[in-house]
Amino acid sequence: MGDVSNFWPVAILVLLGAIYVQAQSTNGQVSGIVNDSSGAAVVGAEITATNTATGVSYSNRTNDSGVYVLPQLLPGQYTITVAKEGFSTVRRSGLTVRTGDHLSLNFELKPGVVQESVTVTETAPLMNADQSASASVLDNKMITELPQLNRNTLDLTAVTPAIQGQGPLSDQIASLGANGYLIANNGNSYSVAGGQVNGTNISVDGNQVQDQEFNATNRSVPTPDAVGEFRVESGILTADRGRYSGGIISINTQSGTNQFHGRAFEYFRNQIMNANSWTNNAANPIVPREPFHQNNYGLSIGGPLTIPHVYSGRNRTFFFFAWEGERFSQGVLTKNSVPTVVNRQGDFSQTVINHDTNGNPIFAQIFDPFHGSMVGGNWVRPQYAGSKICSQTDISGGTCPAANVGLSTQSTLFANYLALWPLPNHAPDAGSDPVRPAPG
């Protein structure tokens, strides 16, 4: 009894897990009714969907009402075959199943011998009979050929109707700056068909890629070359999507096929192709374009998983690999204060630290931090005459003020630090300092 009682909870969990995975899947489905020429349901007819790219087949049989369902079909081109003893075999080729499609396809079988086959070449357009939502689907060709500056898969929502917003904050890291912490505390800003901003679900191969608390998107969204199809769905959603008030963004990754296919790419931008900014051109002299280099490069390859003389994956086992890298560097023109020529000599007599109420500059006064004496109960540090911190060269050369000879001199590291600063390219205005310009 102990073994039996332990078995059922495990079995229930496995069953619930299987139901959950199926409910969240973004694969397609084909269903319909099989009748004979008199309109009666054909029971037990075998329905087979064969993926023309991989050769993989999915089979099922009609029930007592002649109804069949082929669930969990990977997006792609299919050939549907209907066979039943005593009837001619019917074959429908060129059926396209897209991400999330629920297609309705009925068949009529005519009496005949097993060797007879009927090929259907023209039928009415297929409808998503059990879905009232509106959907737009982009295939891999469109995804890889549409120009994208930042190679972000979610940016593809911009080419679908009824989409507003700039996407998750995690896709705008460069613009957040010091506010990068907001990524974990915000959802996404997509609004689908007027729905709530945080009411949009984003999934990859049926797996949600959003934080459950804030609805923020994590970094598991694949590169565009790894995406087989991209679907945006809005309107009246089905029961398995009912918790979302906005829309559904479904991403299906690529799969290998019976043929080896690959792609290598590089997209690059640099300052040679960019126009100079208005402010740079307005400067006197004209400031040249800042360095700018952006390189996005990668490759993708897929095919049958084959080990020569050991295993052939044709029609059963496939692989797909995609990789992308980026190198980015940009020069930024900034205006900042640097030590002046006299500052480099230890002379801070011309350094303005503030202005008085009349607008007159207040110059820096420098005190020796390592010397001092008690005056009136207070520790008083000596002031450098002329705000000049002398070096050993000043003392030996006689250029150091006499009052400063006994005070601390410039550190030997001072010259090393100065080497890290560029020289100023212009002198401060009279009565001002780059840090403290004159008021007005």
Secondary structure as UniProt FT lines:
FT   HELIX           2..24
FT   STRAND          28..36
FT   TURN            37..38
FT   TURN            43..44
FT   STRAND          46..51
FT   TURN            52..54
FT   STRAND          57..61
FT   TURN            64..65
FT   STRAND          67..73
FT   STRAND          76..83
FT   TURN            85..86
FT   STRAND          89..97
FT   TURN            99..100
FT   STRAND          102..104
FT   STRAND          107..109
FT   TURN            114..115
FT   STRAND          117..120
FT   TURN            129..130
FT   STRAND          134..139
FT   HELIX           140..145
FT   HELIX           153..159
FT   TURN            161..162
FT   STRAND          163..164
FT   HELIX           169..171
FT   HELIX           173..176
FT   HELIX           177..185
FT   STRAND          191..192
FT   TURN            193..194
FT   TURN            197..198
FT   STRAND          201..204
FT   TURN            205..206
FT   STRAND          207..208
FT   TURN            212..214
FT   HELIX           224..226
FT   STRAND          227..234
FT   HELIX           239..241
FT   TURN            242..243
FT   STRAND          248..253
FT   STRAND          261..270
FT   HELIX           271..273
FT   HELIX           278..282
FT   STRAND          292..304
FT   TURN            308..310
FT   TURN            314..316
FT   STRAND          318..330
FT   HELIX           341..344
FT   TURN            345..346
FT   TURN            349..350
FT   STRAND          352..355
FT   TURN            357..358
FT   STRAND          361..363
FT   TURN            369..370
FT   STRAND          373..375
FT   TURN            376..377
FT   STRAND          378..380
FT   HELIX           385..387
FT   HELIX           392..397
FT   HELIX           402..404
FT   TURN            405..406
FT   TURN            412..413
FT   HELIX           414..418
FT   TURN            419..420
FT   TURN            430..431
//
